[in-house]
Amino acid sequence: ALRQNNPAIEKVIGTDIIDIHQTLDDPRVRFCLQRKEDNYRIPVEDGEADFVILNDVLHHSEDVETLLKDVYRILKPNGKVIIVEDTFSDILSPSFPTLNRPLTERFLELSKEQKMSIFSFIDWFGNILVGGLENMPIPCNFKSMEEWETVFRRHGFNLDYSQFIGFIAGVFHKPSTGL
């Protein structure tokens, strides 16, 4: 979709630790399976990426520190990282046009009470029952928006924008989202 909607993009490289990609018809789009034996090293040269998109990746990373160092390694100077992550916030109020406010508020209450076990359950539900995976061979390391922001700064990333979205109406198989 990135390549189709943006003809000026020269190359798109997609990666995942689970081989669930679709057949790719565009020679400028390639998929690489991330393997544990390769230490999950991103298959991109140093300073080659203009943009990196991490969509629901960090909470499943066994080693967030190494992953973020590798993301930083592949970025061009002034490169951008877009992160979408299942998360919660203790200080940011949910803000999204199609937000289900009652569900989001109740979810935040339960998250604090259950110390993240509800995040793990919803993530399992989304990946196994809705997504069709047979098992969850990956960990669940959930942090608040504020905790993630601290991790990013520690790794040298400048934060241009953060938003806690909450639960989007009609998407009940995913935890609340931050951007």
Accessible surface in RSA format (square Angstrom, percent):
REM  Atomic radii and reference values for relative SASA: ProtOr
REM  Chains: A
REM  Algorithm: Lee & Richards
REM  Probe-radius: 1.40
REM  Slices: 20
REM RES _ NUM      All-atoms   Total-Side   Main-Chain    Non-polar    All polar
REM                ABS   REL    ABS   REL    ABS   REL    ABS   REL    ABS   REL
RES ALA A   1    98.30  90.4  59.30  91.5  39.00  88.7  60.40  85.1  37.90 100.4
RES LEU A   2    81.88  45.6  78.01  55.8   3.87   9.7  79.69  56.0   2.20   5.9
RES ARG A   3    17.79   7.5  15.48   7.9   2.31   5.5   5.98   8.2  11.81   7.2
RES GLN A   4   152.68  85.4 123.41  90.2  29.27  69.7  42.01  89.4 110.66  83.9
RES ASN A   5   113.06  78.0  86.52  83.6  26.54  63.9  25.00  60.2  88.06  85.1
RES ASN A   6    61.76  42.6  58.45  56.5   3.31   8.0  11.38  27.4  50.39  48.7
RES PRO A   7   107.78  78.6  94.11  85.8  13.68  49.7  95.33  78.7  12.45  77.4
RES ALA A   8    96.79  89.0  67.02 103.4  29.76  67.7  79.13 111.4  17.66  46.8
RES ILE A   9    56.50  32.2  50.10  37.3   6.41  15.4  55.60  40.0   0.90   2.5
RES GLU A  10   143.69  82.5 132.16 100.0  11.52  27.4  49.38  95.5  94.31  77.0
RES LYS A  11   106.64  52.0  86.55  53.1  20.08  47.8  56.18  50.6  50.45  53.7
RES VAL A  12    27.94  18.4  24.59  22.3   3.36   8.1  27.94  24.3   0.00   0.0
RES ILE A  13    41.95  23.9  12.75   9.5  29.20  70.4  12.75   9.2  29.20  79.2
RES GLY A  14    29.15  35.9   0.00   N/A  29.15  35.9  28.86  79.2   0.29   0.6
RES THR A  15    55.11  39.2  26.72  27.1  28.39  67.6   3.17   4.3  51.94  78.5
RES ASP A  16    51.74  36.2  45.01  44.8   6.74  15.9  11.46  27.0  40.29  40.2
RES ILE A  17    60.35  34.3  39.53  29.4  20.82  50.2  39.53  28.5  20.82  56.5
RES ILE A  18    35.76  20.4  32.54  24.2   3.22   7.8  35.76  25.8   0.00   0.0
RES ASP A  19    88.63  62.1  60.66  60.4  27.96  66.1  19.05  44.8  69.58  69.4
RES ILE A  20   106.09  60.4  79.05  58.9  27.05  65.2  86.43  62.2  19.67  53.4
RES HIS A  21    83.92  45.9  53.97  37.5  29.95  76.6  38.46  39.6  45.46  52.9
RES GLN A  22   149.76  83.7 139.95 102.3   9.82  23.4  48.78 103.8 100.99  76.6
RES THR A  23   123.54  87.9  96.08  97.4  27.46  65.4  65.11  87.5  58.43  88.3
RES LEU A  24    75.03  41.8  46.10  33.0  28.93  72.7  47.91  33.6  27.12  73.0
RES ASP A  25   138.43  97.0 102.56 102.1  35.86  84.8  42.98 101.2  95.45  95.2
RES ASP A  26    35.36  24.8  28.84  28.7   6.52  15.4  22.99  54.1  12.37  12.3
RES PRO A  27   129.59  94.4  90.42  82.4  39.18 142.4 103.62  85.6  25.97 161.4
RES ARG A  28   117.57  49.4 111.89  57.0   5.68  13.5  46.03  62.9  71.55  43.4
RES VAL A  29    30.94  20.4  23.88  21.6   7.07  17.0  23.88  20.7   7.07  19.2
RES ARG A  30   108.04  45.4 104.29  53.2   3.75   8.9  53.31  72.9  54.73  33.2
RES PHE A  31    43.83  21.9  19.67  12.2  24.16  62.9  19.67  11.9  24.16  69.1
RES CYS A  32    23.02  17.4  18.16  20.2   4.86  11.4  12.60  31.9  10.42  11.2
RES LEU A  33    78.50  43.7  58.90  42.1  19.60  49.3  58.90  41.4  19.60  52.7
RES GLN A  34    19.12  10.7  13.82  10.1   5.30  12.6   9.52  20.3   9.61   7.3
RES ARG A  35   112.89  47.4 108.53  55.3   4.37  10.4  28.20  38.5  84.70  51.3
RES LYS A  36   126.89  61.9 117.43  72.1   9.46  22.5  74.35  66.9  52.54  56.0
RES GLU A  37   130.94  75.2  94.82  71.7  36.12  86.0  61.19 118.4  69.75  56.9
RES ASP A  38    65.11  45.6  53.54  53.3  11.57  27.4  22.76  53.6  42.35  42.2
RES ASN A  39   115.11  79.4 104.79 101.3  10.32  24.8  24.12  58.1  90.99  87.9
RES TYR A  40    63.06  29.4  59.09  33.6   3.97  10.3  47.11  35.4  15.96  19.7
RES ARG A  41   133.88  56.2 123.20  62.8  10.68  25.4  48.99  66.9  84.89  51.4
RES ILE A  42    18.75  10.7  17.65  13.1   1.10   2.7  17.65  12.7   1.10   3.0
RES PRO A  43    48.01  35.0  27.42  25.0  20.59  74.8  42.53  35.1   5.48  34.1
RES VAL A  44    19.53  12.9  10.54   9.5   8.98  21.6  14.25  12.4   5.28  14.3
RES GLU A  45   130.51  74.9 128.47  97.2   2.04   4.9  48.29  93.4  82.22  67.1
RES ASP A  46    97.52  68.3  77.26  76.9  20.26  47.9  31.32  73.7  66.20  66.0
RES GLY A  47    29.86  36.8   0.00   N/A  29.86  36.8  16.04  44.0  13.82  30.9
RES GLU A  48    54.91  31.5  42.65  32.3  12.25  29.2  32.04  62.0  22.87  18.7
RES ALA A  49    14.61  13.4   8.37  12.9   6.23  14.2  14.61  20.6   0.00   0.0
RES ASP A  50    76.47  53.6  69.97  69.6   6.50  15.4  19.17  45.1  57.30  57.1
RES PHE A  51   126.77  63.4 106.74  66.1  20.03  52.1 106.74  64.7  20.03  57.3
RES VAL A  52    15.86  10.4  12.33  11.2   3.53   8.5  15.86  13.8   0.00   0.0
RES ILE A  53    78.99  45.0  52.74  39.3  26.25  63.3  52.74  38.0  26.25  71.2
RES LEU A  54    11.67   6.5  11.63   8.3   0.04   0.1  11.63   8.2   0.04   0.1
RES ASN A  55    91.45  63.1  76.45  73.9  15.00  36.1  15.14  36.4  76.31  73.8
RES ASP A  56    37.58  26.3  28.64  28.5   8.94  21.1  15.87  37.3  21.71  21.7
RES VAL A  57    53.84  35.4  49.99  45.3   3.85   9.3  53.02  46.1   0.82   2.2
RES LEU A  58     0.05   0.0   0.05   0.0   0.00   0.0   0.05   0.0   0.00   0.0
RES HIS A  59     0.92   0.5   0.92   0.6   0.00   0.0   0.62   0.6   0.30   0.3
RES HIS A  60    21.80  11.9  17.57  12.2   4.23  10.8  17.16  17.7   4.64   5.4
RES SER A  61    16.49  13.9   8.41  11.2   8.08  18.6  10.11  21.5   6.38   8.9
RES GLU A  62    88.80  51.0  51.89  39.3  36.91  87.9  29.12  56.3  59.68  48.7
RES ASP A  63    70.77  49.6  63.20  62.9   7.57  17.9  30.76  72.4  40.02  39.9
RES VAL A  64    14.96   9.8  11.01  10.0   3.95   9.5  11.01   9.6   3.95  10.7
RES GLU A  65    65.85  37.8  65.85  49.8   0.00   0.0  44.64  86.3  21.21  17.3
RES THR A  66    62.49  44.4  61.72  62.6   0.77   1.8  42.95  57.7  19.54  29.5
RES LEU A  67    26.36  14.7  21.61  15.5   4.75  11.9  25.82  18.1   0.54   1.4
RES LEU A  68     0.73   0.4   0.73   0.5   0.00   0.0   0.73   0.5   0.00   0.0
RES LYS A  69   132.41  64.6 124.20  76.2   8.20  19.5  73.03  65.7  59.38  63.2
RES ASP A  70    14.09   9.9  11.76  11.7   2.33   5.5   8.71  20.5   5.39   5.4
RES VAL A  71     0.00   0.0   0.00   0.0   0.00   0.0   0.00   0.0   0.00   0.0
RES TYR A  72   118.07  55.1 111.38  63.4   6.69  17.4  70.15  52.7  47.92  59.1
RES ARG A  73    49.53  20.8  33.56  17.1  15.97  38.0  43.30  59.2   6.23   3.8
RES ILE A  74     4.39   2.5   4.39   3.3   0.00   0.0   4.39   3.2   0.00   0.0
RES LEU A  75    22.69  12.6  12.42   8.9  10.28  25.8  12.42   8.7  10.28  27.7
RES LYS A  76    82.83  40.4  79.36  48.7   3.47   8.3  39.03  35.1  43.80  46.7
RES PRO A  77   123.01  89.6  98.56  89.8  24.45  88.9 110.82  91.5  12.18  75.7
RES ASN A  78   147.36 101.6 113.69 109.9  33.67  81.1  38.36  92.3 109.00 105.4
RES GLY A  79    21.95  27.1   0.00   N/A  21.95  27.1   4.40  12.1  17.56  39.3
RES LYS A  80    98.17  47.9  95.94  58.9   2.23   5.3  61.75  55.6  36.42  38.8
RES VAL A  81    37.83  24.9   8.59   7.8  29.24  70.5   8.59   7.5  29.24  79.3
RES ILE A  82    74.52  42.4  71.35  53.2   3.17   7.6  74.52  53.7   0.00   0.0
RES ILE A  83    29.30  16.7  24.29  18.1   5.01  12.1  24.29  17.5   5.01  13.6
RES VAL A  84    39.81  26.2  39.81  36.0   0.00   0.0  39.81  34.6   0.00   0.0
RES GLU A  85     5.84   3.4   5.84   4.4   0.00   0.0   5.70  11.0   0.14   0.1
RES ASP A  86     1.48   1.0   1.48   1.5   0.00   0.0   0.00   0.0   1.48   1.5
RES THR A  87     0.94   0.7   0.94   1.0   0.00   0.0   0.94   1.3   0.00   0.0
RES PHE A  88    20.81  10.4  20.81  12.9   0.00   0.0  20.81  12.6   0.00   0.0
RES SER A  89     4.30   3.6   0.00   0.0   4.30   9.9   0.00   0.0   4.30   6.0
RES ASP A  90    86.31  60.5  58.44  58.2  27.87  65.9  24.27  57.1  62.04  61.9
RES ILE A  91   135.11  76.9 100.83  75.1  34.28  82.6 108.21  77.9  26.91  73.0
RES LEU A  92    63.73  35.5  57.73  41.3   6.01  15.1  58.96  41.4   4.78  12.9
RES SER A  93    82.19  69.5  65.41  87.3  16.78  38.7  45.79  97.5  36.40  51.0
RES PRO A  94    11.73   8.5  10.21   9.3   1.52   5.5  10.21   8.4   1.52   9.5
RES SER A  95    53.25  45.0  48.19  64.3   5.06  11.7  42.51  90.5  10.74  15.0
RES PHE A  96    77.43  38.7  60.68  37.6  16.74  43.6  64.30  39.0  13.13  37.6
RES PRO A  97   129.88  94.7  85.76  78.2  44.11 160.4  99.57  82.2  30.31 188.3
RES THR A  98    73.74  52.4  66.09  67.0   7.65  18.2  71.00  95.4   2.74   4.1
RES LEU A  99    27.38  15.2   4.88   3.5  22.50  56.6   4.88   3.4  22.50  60.5
RES ASN A 100    40.07  27.6  34.25  33.1   5.82  14.0   7.49  18.0  32.58  31.5
RES ARG A 101   106.07  44.5 104.83  53.4   1.24   3.0  46.82  64.0  59.26  35.9
RES PRO A 102   101.69  74.1  92.42  84.3   9.27  33.7  97.27  80.3   4.42  27.5
RES LEU A 103    59.42  33.1  54.67  39.1   4.74  11.9  58.71  41.2   0.70   1.9
RES THR A 104     0.00   0.0   0.00   0.0   0.00   0.0   0.00   0.0   0.00   0.0
RES GLU A 105    83.90  48.2  81.27  61.5   2.63   6.3  29.83  57.7  54.07  44.1
RES ARG A 106   115.37  48.4 114.01  58.1   1.36   3.2  51.22  70.0  64.15  38.9
RES PHE A 107     5.60   2.8   3.68   2.3   1.92   5.0   5.41   3.3   0.19   0.5
RES LEU A 108    21.35  11.9  21.18  15.2   0.17   0.4  21.20  14.9   0.15   0.4
RES GLU A 109    90.74  52.1  85.46  64.7   5.28  12.6  36.95  71.5  53.79  43.9
RES LEU A 110    43.88  24.4  43.88  31.4   0.00   0.0  43.88  30.8   0.00   0.0
RES SER A 111     2.15   1.8   0.39   0.5   1.77   4.1   0.61   1.3   1.54   2.2
RES LYS A 112   116.55  56.9  93.51  57.4  23.04  54.9  61.51  55.4  55.04  58.6
RES GLU A 113   109.39  62.8  79.30  60.0  30.09  71.6  44.68  86.4  64.71  52.8
RES GLN A 114    90.39  50.5  78.41  57.3  11.98  28.5  14.50  30.9  75.89  57.6
RES LYS A 115   171.77  83.8 149.75  91.9  22.02  52.4 105.73  95.2  66.04  70.3
RES MET A 116    41.76  21.6  41.35  27.4   0.41   1.0  37.51  31.9   4.25   5.6
RES SER A 117    62.73  53.0  53.03  70.8   9.70  22.3  48.65 103.6  14.08  19.7
RES ILE A 118    33.34  19.0  29.27  21.8   4.08   9.8  33.34  24.0   0.00   0.0
RES PHE A 119     0.00   0.0   0.00   0.0   0.00   0.0   0.00   0.0   0.00   0.0
RES SER A 120    42.36  35.8  40.03  53.4   2.33   5.4  26.23  55.9  16.13  22.6
RES PHE A 121   117.96  59.0 111.97  69.4   5.99  15.6 117.32  71.1   0.64   1.8
RES ILE A 122    23.04  13.1  23.04  17.2   0.00   0.0  23.04  16.6   0.00   0.0
RES ASP A 123     8.60   6.0   7.14   7.1   1.46   3.4   1.24   2.9   7.36   7.3
RES TRP A 124   102.95  41.3 102.95  49.8   0.00   0.0  84.48  45.0  18.47  30.0
RES PHE A 125    68.85  34.4  68.85  42.6   0.00   0.0  68.85  41.7   0.00   0.0
RES GLY A 126    11.40  14.1   0.00   N/A  11.40  14.1   7.03  19.3   4.37   9.8
RES ASN A 127    39.27  27.1  37.63  36.4   1.64   4.0   1.74   4.2  37.52  36.3
RES ILE A 128    29.28  16.7  23.27  17.3   6.01  14.5  23.27  16.8   6.01  16.3
RES LEU A 129   108.23  60.3  77.74  55.6  30.49  76.6  80.02  56.2  28.21  75.9
RES VAL A 130    77.43  51.0  48.40  43.8  29.03  70.0  52.88  45.9  24.55  66.6
RES GLY A 131    54.56  67.3   0.00   N/A  54.56  67.3  26.09  71.6  28.47  63.8
RES GLY A 132    56.94  70.2   0.00   N/A  56.94  70.2  31.20  85.6  25.75  57.7
RES LEU A 133    34.56  19.2  28.04  20.1   6.51  16.4  30.17  21.2   4.39  11.8
RES GLU A 134   170.93  98.1 135.34 102.4  35.58  84.7  54.75 105.9 116.18  94.9
RES ASN A 135    95.11  65.6  88.54  85.6   6.57  15.8  31.99  77.0  63.12  61.0
RES MET A 136    43.93  22.8  17.71  11.7  26.22  62.4  17.93  15.2  26.00  34.4
RES PRO A 137    84.18  61.4  49.32  45.0  34.86 126.7  65.38  54.0  18.81 116.9
RES ILE A 138    24.00  13.7  13.79  10.3  10.21  24.6  16.24  11.7   7.76  21.1
RES PRO A 139    42.77  31.2  29.54  26.9  13.23  48.1  41.92  34.6   0.85   5.3
RES CYS A 140    44.26  33.5  16.94  18.9  27.32  64.2   6.23  15.8  38.02  41.0
RES ASN A 141    51.96  35.8  45.36  43.8   6.60  15.9  15.89  38.2  36.06  34.9
RES PHE A 142    22.83  11.4   1.44   0.9  21.39  55.7   1.44   0.9  21.39  61.2
RES LYS A 143    61.31  29.9  60.56  37.2   0.75   1.8  18.65  16.8  42.67  45.4
RES SER A 144     4.51   3.8   4.51   6.0   0.00   0.0   1.53   3.3   2.98   4.2
RES MET A 145    12.49   6.5  12.04   8.0   0.46   1.1   3.69   3.1   8.80  11.7
RES GLU A 146    41.46  23.8  38.20  28.9   3.26   7.8  38.37  74.2   3.10   2.5
RES GLU A 147    91.36  52.4  86.36  65.3   5.00  11.9  36.73  71.0  54.63  44.6
RES TRP A 148     7.31   2.9   7.31   3.5   0.00   0.0   7.31   3.9   0.00   0.0
RES GLU A 149    28.63  16.4  28.63  21.7   0.00   0.0   4.00   7.7  24.63  20.1
RES THR A 150    78.48  55.8  75.90  76.9   2.58   6.1  53.21  71.5  25.27  38.2
RES VAL A 151     8.35   5.5   8.35   7.6   0.00   0.0   8.35   7.3   0.00   0.0
RES PHE A 152    15.58   7.8  15.58   9.6   0.00   0.0  15.58   9.4   0.00   0.0
RES ARG A 153   138.46  58.1 122.12  62.3  16.34  38.9  53.00  72.4  85.46  51.8
RES ARG A 154   143.43  60.2 106.93  54.5  36.50  86.9  73.61 100.6  69.82  42.3
RES HIS A 155    25.65  14.0  11.69   8.1  13.96  35.7  12.53  12.9  13.11  15.3
RES GLY A 156    43.58  53.7   0.00   N/A  43.58  53.7  30.12  82.6  13.47  30.2
RES PHE A 157    27.22  13.6  19.73  12.2   7.49  19.5  23.19  14.1   4.04  11.6
RES ASN A 158   136.95  94.4 111.89 108.1  25.06  60.3  27.62  66.5 109.33 105.7
RES LEU A 159    58.38  32.5  25.10  18.0  33.29  83.7  26.48  18.6  31.91  85.9
RES ASP A 160   110.84  77.6  71.40  71.1  39.44  93.3  37.19  87.5  73.65  73.4
RES TYR A 161   142.06  66.3 117.31  66.7  24.75  64.4 103.51  77.8  38.55  47.5
RES SER A 162    40.59  34.3  16.94  22.6  23.65  54.5   9.90  21.1  30.69  43.0
RES GLN A 163    36.62  20.5  33.45  24.4   3.17   7.6   9.42  20.1  27.20  20.6
RES PHE A 164     2.02   1.0   0.00   0.0   2.02   5.2   0.00   0.0   2.02   5.8
RES ILE A 165    12.06   6.9  12.06   9.0   0.00   0.0  12.06   8.7   0.00   0.0
RES GLY A 166     0.84   1.0   0.00   N/A   0.84   1.0   0.00   0.0   0.84   1.9
RES PHE A 167     6.18   3.1   5.28   3.3   0.90   2.3   6.18   3.7   0.00   0.0
RES ILE A 168    52.07  29.6  49.23  36.7   2.84   6.9  49.23  35.4   2.84   7.7
RES ALA A 169    53.23  48.9  38.76  59.8  14.47  32.9  39.08  55.0  14.15  37.5
RES GLY A 170    62.62  77.2   0.00   N/A  62.62  77.2  30.43  83.5  32.19  72.1
RES VAL A 171    48.43  31.9  47.12  42.7   1.31   3.2  47.30  41.1   1.13   3.1
RES PHE A 172   110.86  55.5  95.06  58.9  15.81  41.1  95.32  57.8  15.54  44.5
RES HIS A 173    60.34  33.0  57.97  40.3   2.37   6.1  32.49  33.5  27.84  32.4
RES LYS A 174    57.49  28.0  57.17  35.1   0.32   0.8  47.55  42.8   9.95  10.6
RES PRO A 175     4.40   3.2   1.78   1.6   2.62   9.5   1.78   1.5   2.62  16.3
RES SER A 176     0.03   0.0   0.00   0.0   0.03   0.1   0.03   0.1   0.00   0.0
RES THR A 177    13.61   9.7  13.61  13.8   0.00   0.0   6.46   8.7   7.15  10.8
RES GLY A 178     2.10   2.6   0.00   N/A   2.10   2.6   1.39   3.8   0.70   1.6
RES LEU A 179    67.29  37.5  51.42  36.8  15.87  39.9  66.62  46.8   0.67   1.8
END  Absolute sums over single chains surface
CHAIN  1 A    10942.2       8713.5       2228.8       6216.6       4725.6
END  Absolute sums over all chains
TOTAL         10942.2       8713.5       2228.8       6216.6       4725.6
